[in-house]
Structures are given as C-alpha cells and as structure tokens.
C-alpha cells in the first residue's frame, strides 16, 4: 500500500513559544504594580510614605551604621515617636507640643 493518510506538514502542540504565558505574567506584574502604586498614593498615611523611604534605604547600607530620620513628638520633657494622629493633634497645632 503506497498511500499515506494525514497531512504533510508537522504541527507541534503546545507551541514552542509560550506567548500567552508570558503575556499573562507581564500583565499580572503590571496590575500588581498599579495596585501597589494606588494604595501608596491614596491609602497610606504621610508617615507611612515617609518611613517607606527610610526602610528601603536600610537595605542598601546594612553593612554601615548610618543615622535614619525619625519624627518625634516633644511635649515638655517627654519625647516619643510620632504617630499619624500627632500631625493633626490640637496640642501640636497650637504649639504646646512640637514635632522634630
């Protein structure tokens, strides 16, 4: 019998080029970055945004000792790390307490 069944060309499945997989991975990374940027801009407080820069800078200089800025609330002789509510506290606004 000399007749052949089927097609002459060869088709490989799945494809050698994972286009859909790479596309989904790139889109998911872009969506994750956009969500993180939105949360940073709209939902994080001022101190969280400020301290993020300090936190990231600690990674670069973990072998050295370096001063890192921290916001303190000073009221008389009492000094403590500031929290977000201190930014709109009436004592700070009126000048009885300072932020340093």
N, C-alpha and C positions, 0 to 999 in steps of 0.2 A: 504494500500500500504506500503510495507516494504522496498522498495529500496530507497537509498539516492543518490542524484546527487552531484557531486563535489568531491573535494579531502578531504582526512582525515586530512592532516597537515594544520596548520594555518600559514598564512603569513601576517605580519604587514607592511603596507606601509603608510607613509615613515618609514624608518628604525629607530630603537631606538638609533642607534649610528650614529651621523652626521659626518661621516668620511670625506666626500667631503667638507663640510662646514669648518671644522677645517683645512683641508689641504689648502684650498684656503686662509683662514685667515693667516695661518702661512707663506705661500708663498708670500702673499702681504706685510706682515711685513718685511720679508727678502728682498724683492725687494725695498721697501721704504728705508730700512737701507742702502742697497748697493748704491742706488741713492744718498742719503744724503752724504755718505762717498766719493763717486766720486766727487760730487760738492765741498765738503770741500777740497779735495786734489788738484783738477785740476782747479777749477774756482774761489775760494776765494783768496783774496789777503793776503799778510803777516799780515797786521794789522787786518784784519777781523778774521783770525785764532787766532791771539794773544788775541784780545779782547773777543773772544768767551769764552776762559778760565776764563777771569775776570768776564764776565757776568754770567757764570754758578756758579762761586764761591760766587756771591752775594746772590744767593738763599739759600745757607747753613747758612749764617751769617746775616740774615736780622734783628735779634734782637740786634746784636752788631754793634758798629761802628769800621770799620777797614779800613786801607789805601789800595787803589787799584792802581796799577801801570798804568799810562797813559804816552804815549810818547809825548813829547813836542818838537817843533822846536824853538830854541833860535837863534835869529839873532840880535846882539847888545843888546838893552834893550827890544826888542819886544819878546814876548813869546806867542805861540799859540799851540793848539793841532795839532799834526802832521796828515797829510793825506797821502795816498798812493803815491802820486806824489813826496812827500818830500824825499822818500827813494832814488830816482834817480835824484833828483834836482842837477844841476851843482854847485849851491852855497854850498850845503851840501857836495858834493863830493870834492870840492876844499878846504873846511874848513872854508868858510866865515860864515856859519851857522852850528849849532850843533843840534844833536838830543839827548835829555835827557829823 
